Each structure stands twice: as structure tokens, then as C-alpha cells.
């Protein structure tokens, strides 16, 4: 059997699914975004793509900042709900019983229940068509202490992160390897000579 060809479209899955908080501690909102990612290492640069018709679009554009909050299995219902309800009519923090946490560099609240929150400052907006891309510098990363390992690194395997693919939410599976494992030299076992 061969591959079936479809017309060009957005079929690059899975994607991280995140809750982006915006606005201020007093007047905040959450928008669920699956079109997000890393653009650069130095300086650390990320992006989110948002339709201009969304309530959060103007909050982010006018304030020039947002927080990317990673999502976990415990947050899957809130993640979906915040993606289908509009912040112009409901308080998403209140309705989903999420806790606002003060950020260090931006006025937007972080989501306390998120395994990790990334403070972002918009440096450019690219109008792509249906979505506009907010390109942002990473100002700070906040990780919940329960997910930090004994070496001080963020242990992604502990927090049950979720992804988005073709209309569904999925939990991440078992770790299959680490970066560079395919070319790593194997350790020689000590052989005792009798």
C-alpha cells in the first residue's frame, strides 16, 4: 500500500497545546493555542498564532506580552474549555477554578496549576492570513518544584504533558531515547582477567 495524497493543509502533528494567559491580574483571559513553538535559542524566542477575531488577540497586541502555560492531563478539560469559550463573556480563571499567579516581568498572570509558565514579550507581529503570529522573547521560565529532578533540571516525564493532533488531545507516551543517543559511544564493560 502507498500513501494517499490530500490537498495542502495544516497536518503537522502532534503539536504542543498550551493555555496562553494575557491581560492583567485584574482583567485577565486564557486562550488555548496549539499553534506555538520555539523559533530561536539565543535569544530565546517563541511564537503563538492567534486569529485576529479572538478576544485575546487585542489583549496581547495592545499589551505586548503574554504567558505560555504548559498543559497536563489534569488540565485537559480546562484546556479544551478555555479554547471554546470566549473571554468576552466568561471569567475563565473563575469558571475553571484556576489560580492566578503573579509573574516577574509581565503584567499577565501565570496559571499556578500549570507545570511550567513562560513569560513572553512580543517583539513582532506577522500577519499570515487567517492567523497572526506573535513572535516573542522569553523573559523567564517558572517550573513547579515538584517537576524538578535532583540535578535541578525540569523532568518532563513527571508532569503528564498533553499534545494536540487532528482535533484530539493526547498524553505523551514513554521516552524512547535522548538527544544524541543514536551516535553515543557505548560504555565498555569491565572484564576481569583470571
Secondary structure in CASP SS format (residue, H / E / C, confidence):
PFRMAT SS
TARGET T0000
AUTHOR 0000-0000-0000
METHOD secondary structure of the structure
MODEL  1
X C 1.00
X C 1.00
X C 1.00
X C 1.00
X C 1.00
X C 1.00
X C 1.00
X C 1.00
X C 1.00
X C 1.00
X C 1.00
X C 1.00
X C 1.00
X C 1.00
X E 1.00
X E 1.00
X C 1.00
X E 1.00
X E 1.00
X E 1.00
X E 1.00
X E 1.00
X E 1.00
X C 1.00
X C 1.00
X C 1.00
X C 1.00
X E 1.00
X E 1.00
X E 1.00
X E 1.00
X E 1.00
X E 1.00
X C 1.00
X C 1.00
X E 1.00
X E 1.00
X E 1.00
X E 1.00
X E 1.00
X C 1.00
X C 1.00
X C 1.00
X C 1.00
X E 1.00
X E 1.00
X E 1.00
X E 1.00
X E 1.00
X E 1.00
X C 1.00
X C 1.00
X C 1.00
X C 1.00
X H 1.00
X H 1.00
X H 1.00
X H 1.00
X H 1.00
X H 1.00
X H 1.00
X H 1.00
X H 1.00
X C 1.00
X E 1.00
X E 1.00
X E 1.00
X E 1.00
X E 1.00
X E 1.00
X C 1.00
X E 1.00
X H 1.00
X H 1.00
X H 1.00
X H 1.00
X H 1.00
X H 1.00
X H 1.00
X H 1.00
X H 1.00
X H 1.00
X H 1.00
X H 1.00
X C 1.00
X C 1.00
X C 1.00
X C 1.00
X C 1.00
X C 1.00
X C 1.00
X H 1.00
X H 1.00
X H 1.00
X H 1.00
X C 1.00
X C 1.00
X C 1.00
X C 1.00
X E 1.00
X E 1.00
X C 1.00
X C 1.00
X C 1.00
X C 1.00
X C 1.00
X C 1.00
X C 1.00
X C 1.00
X E 1.00
X E 1.00
X C 1.00
X C 1.00
X C 1.00
X C 1.00
X E 1.00
X E 1.00
X E 1.00
X E 1.00
X E 1.00
X E 1.00
X E 1.00
X E 1.00
X E 1.00
X E 1.00
X E 1.00
X E 1.00
X C 1.00
X C 1.00
X C 1.00
X C 1.00
X E 1.00
X E 1.00
X E 1.00
X E 1.00
X E 1.00
X E 1.00
X E 1.00
X E 1.00
X E 1.00
X E 1.00
X E 1.00
X E 1.00
X C 1.00
X H 1.00
X H 1.00
X H 1.00
X E 1.00
X C 1.00
X C 1.00
X C 1.00
X C 1.00
X C 1.00
X E 1.00
X C 1.00
X H 1.00
X H 1.00
X H 1.00
X C 1.00
X C 1.00
X E 1.00
X E 1.00
X E 1.00
X E 1.00
X E 1.00
X C 1.00
X C 1.00
X E 1.00
X E 1.00
X E 1.00
X E 1.00
X C 1.00
X C 1.00
X C 1.00
X C 1.00
X C 1.00
X C 1.00
X C 1.00
X C 1.00
X C 1.00
X C 1.00
X C 1.00
X C 1.00
X C 1.00
X C 1.00
X C 1.00
X C 1.00
X C 1.00
X C 1.00
X C 1.00
X C 1.00
X C 1.00
X C 1.00
X C 1.00
END
